[in-house]
Amino acid sequence: MRPNARLALVCLLLSLFVPRLAAGLELLVADLSGGRVLRFSTGGVFRGVFAEMAYPFAIATDGAGLVYVASYDGMNGTIREYDESGNLIDILPTEGLFAPLAVGPDGRVYAADFNGDRVLCADFGLMPPASCGEFVTPGSGGLNGPTGLTFGPDGHLYVSSRISGQVIRYDGATGEPIGVFATPGGNGPQGLAFGPDGDLFVANDDTDTVLRFDGQTGSAAGVFVTPASPSGDGMKPVFGPDGRLYVSTIELLERTIERFDAETGASQGVIIRSGDGGLESMVDFVVVPEPRAAASTILVWLALLALRARRSA
């Protein structure tokens, strides 16, 4: 068998067993007034509309391609599940607005209820998806105004309690309170994220900073970054697999995402501003893998090229 024919055969066989090739990263930004989730590169280049729905308030990802968006039209709420390309998979109606969202190690979606001082759970593994009830019951552990959710490396749920100025840790399996983990203070703790080193990073609206806490003890380690733009409600840090930290700041007229080195905290500049790609009022964002090209398609192309080369030889 000639070399080109062998290459064609190998490519065709691989196409049967290697279904997808991963690409890079991009940002999905929930645009409340625009009723859309927009796609941007990690450098801030607008790439198009990911999905459209009424008033998206919160967005989360499982890190493997599934995306969840909470929306509310003033009367009805939903949590919507999308694949990595923005195709709607399923919808769970909700009684009211729940935000922010987080995806747990069990694949379930967890949603904060600010006014109800609780955290609810939704299971999209069921057909149809269903609520799995109150994971954190009202006021449990002193929760007062939840504004940030994340699961830690230990599998436990961490919730920022804005009005009490605390980050409270809950058992990741039962939702029972373990205790106050960190105390950013004031009336400001918002978005939460664990960094690649295992430390906890807390966006604090009172000081317009992202604070760092020891991931084991919760002891304060000082200010990690100070974004160029001040922020109101909704400040959020997100660590990307690319070694960068992305921080959203939300003021009435100016909403930005600034990029930082995840290790040093050095600013790499503001990459997204209000108006970019038609962005009207950003309320939340996530970092996700780009939609992946089908490896089978690429391999078939290689096989065809090899066959054509063989014919022309």
Secondary structure, DSSP 8 states (H G I E B T S, - for coil): --HHHHHHHHHHHHHHH--EE---EEEEEEETTTTEEEEEETT--EEEEEEE-S-EEEEEE-SSS-EEEEEE-SS-EEEEEE-TTS-EEEEEEESS---SEEE-TTS-EEEEETTTTEEEEEETTSSS-EEEEEEE-TTGGG--SEEEEEE-TTS-EEEEETTTTEEEEE-TTT--EEEEEE---TT-EEEEEE-TTS-EEEEETTTTEEEEE-TTT--EEEEEE--SS---TT-EEEE-TTSEEEEEEE-SS-EEEEEEETTT--EEEEEEETTGGG---EEEEEEEE---EEHHHHHHHHHHHHHHHHHH-
